[in-house]
Amino acid sequence: MRDAKAKRPEITVSTADLERLEGLLGELRGGAPEIADGLRSELDRARIVEPAEIPADVVTMNSTVRFTDEDSGKEFERTLCYPEEATGGADKVSILAPLGSALLGLSVGQRIDWPVPGGRMARIRILNVVAKPGRAGGQRG
């Protein structure tokens, strides 16, 4: 089995996403510390930049991203969202889900090994950032 921590690539997170996620972490501390710790670990290793400095190929909150599970060969397209937005469809993934926190901050071509339900490790590779919020609002890329 692969060691997920040893193979984590550099990630980039905007100050705007960080601020909202920090608030979410504060809400989680009492009720779901293990989820909060996983997300905190990801944020602690992130390079933090202003929203206008986030490249177009980086997965941010509310981005729609196409990725592959390299072990199974299956491709997926999901929108990374906040927990309250994750209801009502298989096309969304919450930042609080293991997959959601794995996707945050990755760029096209990057890979990460991440635990998935059933106890196995998945090797996820980002194929494309299909849609990204705020592109007209000054984000470059």
C-alpha positions as a printed NumPy array, in Angstrom:
array([[  0.   ,   0.   ,   0.   ],
       [  1.292,   3.463,  -0.889],
       [  2.095,   6.056,   1.76 ],
       [ -0.146,   9.047,   0.932],
       [  1.822,  11.505,   3.039],
       [  5.117,  10.71 ,   1.363],
       [  3.78 ,  11.441,  -2.117],
       [  1.796,  14.626,  -1.604],
       [  2.562,  17.223,  -4.28 ],
       [  2.77 ,  20.959,  -3.713],
       [ -0.625,  22.634,  -3.709],
       [ -1.776,  26.226,  -4.134],
       [ -4.735,  27.762,  -2.292],
       [ -6.126,  31.283,  -2.558],
       [ -6.417,  33.567,   0.436],
       [-10.182,  33.729,  -0.203],
       [-10.572,  29.933,  -0.102],
       [ -8.281,  29.7  ,   2.928],
       [-10.343,  32.235,   4.872],
       [-13.62 ,  30.409,   4.267],
       [-12.064,  26.994,   4.938],
       [-10.534,  28.246,   8.2  ],
       [-14.058,  29.199,   9.302],
       [-15.309,  25.752,   8.346],
       [-12.494,  24.152,  10.356],
       [-13.542,  26.151,  13.398],
       [-17.066,  24.757,  13.087],
       [-15.767,  21.17 ,  12.742],
       [-13.39 ,  21.07 ,  15.715],
       [-16.032,  19.999,  18.231],
       [-17.993,  17.504,  16.167],
       [-15.636,  15.989,  13.609],
       [-12.002,  16.49 ,  14.648],
       [-10.639,  13.766,  12.336],
       [-12.139,  15.481,   9.282],
       [-10.885,  18.848,  10.492],
       [ -7.384,  17.436,  11.032],
       [ -7.226,  16.027,   7.497],
       [ -8.23 ,  19.317,   5.906],
       [ -5.951,  21.274,   8.258],
       [ -3.032,  19.088,   7.179],
       [ -3.689,  19.933,   3.535],
       [ -3.996,  23.658,   4.214],
       [ -0.807,  23.669,   6.302],
       [  1.256,  22.459,   3.369],
       [ -0.326,  24.804,   0.801],
       [  1.304,  27.759,  -0.89 ],
       [ -1.123,  30.613,  -0.199],
       [ -1.601,  33.296,  -2.875],
       [ -4.06 ,  36.053,  -3.697],
       [ -7.037,  34.944,  -5.843],
       [ -5.738,  36.873,  -8.868],
       [ -2.483,  34.857,  -8.676],
       [ -4.119,  31.413,  -8.896],
       [ -3.228,  29.832, -12.252],
       [ -6.107,  28.642, -14.446],
       [ -4.977,  25.015, -14.103],
       [ -5.255,  24.882, -10.278],
       [ -8.27 ,  23.332,  -8.553],
       [ -9.97 ,  25.886,  -6.294],
       [-13.221,  25.771,  -4.378],
       [-16.164,  25.572,  -6.788],
       [-13.924,  24.46 ,  -9.668],
       [-15.146,  21.684, -11.901],
       [-12.275,  19.29 , -12.396],
       [-11.728,  16.232, -14.583],
       [ -9.455,  13.592, -13.076],
       [ -8.612,   9.944, -13.397],
       [ -8.107,   7.15 , -10.917],
       [ -4.931,   5.821, -12.511],
       [ -5.279,   2.386, -10.924],
       [ -8.76 ,   1.719, -12.339],
       [ -8.455,   3.894, -15.443],
       [-11.808,   5.522, -14.708],
       [-12.257,   9.215, -15.384],
       [-14.478,  11.5  , -13.337],
       [-15.691,  15.075, -13.452],
       [-16.66 ,  16.709, -10.152],
       [-17.207,  20.187,  -8.754],
       [-15.345,  20.821,  -5.505],
       [-17.77 ,  22.494,  -3.123],
       [-18.547,  23.389,   0.458],
       [-20.545,  20.812,   2.461],
       [-23.845,  22.667,   2.239],
       [-23.549,  22.707,  -1.577],
       [-22.661,  19.02 ,  -1.955],
       [-26.212,  17.685,  -1.768],
       [-28.267,  16.742,  -4.756],
       [-25.905,  15.15 ,  -7.192],
       [-23.008,  12.841,  -7.844],
       [-21.307,  15.586,  -9.848],
       [-20.259,  17.402,  -6.661],
       [-17.711,  16.501,  -4.007],
       [-17.476,  18.162,  -0.61 ],
       [-14.185,  19.609,   0.568],
       [-14.787,  17.511,   3.711],
       [-14.741,  14.234,   1.761],
       [-11.295,  12.618,   1.449],
       [-11.45 ,  13.083,  -2.326],
       [-12.4  ,  16.738,  -1.943],
       [ -9.484,  17.602,   0.285],
       [ -7.199,  15.618,  -2.044],
       [ -8.263,  17.683,  -5.084],
       [ -7.902,  21.119,  -3.494],
       [ -4.925,  23.055,  -4.815],
       [ -3.681,  20.466,  -7.302],
       [ -2.839,  21.544, -10.843],
       [ -3.268,  19.798, -14.171],
       [ -0.887,  16.846, -14.467],
       [ -0.274,  16.455, -10.742],
       [ -0.908,  13.155,  -8.986],
       [ -1.72 ,  12.281,  -5.411],
       [ -2.202,   8.978,  -3.609],
       [ -5.258,   9.2  ,  -1.405],
       [ -7.346,   6.806,   0.687],
       [-10.765,   5.95 ,  -0.708],
       [-13.687,   4.001,   0.76 ],
       [-12.925,   0.312,   1.036],
       [ -9.471,   0.861,   2.464],
       [ -7.504,   1.13 ,  -0.762],
       [ -5.283,   3.95 ,  -1.937],
       [ -6.218,   5.633,  -5.208],
       [ -3.694,   7.397,  -7.421],
       [ -5.552,  10.447,  -8.676],
       [ -4.246,  12.548, -11.592],
       [ -5.721,  15.897, -12.592],
       [ -6.602,  15.988, -16.295],
       [ -8.291,  19.363, -16.666],
       [ -9.889,  22.198, -14.751],
       [-13.077,  22.395, -16.795],
       [-14.699,  25.399, -15.136],
       [-13.489,  27.783, -12.511],
       [-15.344,  30.483, -10.622],
       [-14.244,  34.062, -10.878],
       [-12.329,  33.754, -14.141],
       [-13.869,  37.034, -15.32 ],
       [-13.146,  38.587, -11.947],
       [ -9.421,  38.957, -12.351],
       [ -7.989,  35.464, -11.981],
       [ -5.361,  34.955, -14.593],
       [ -4.207,  31.813, -16.255]])
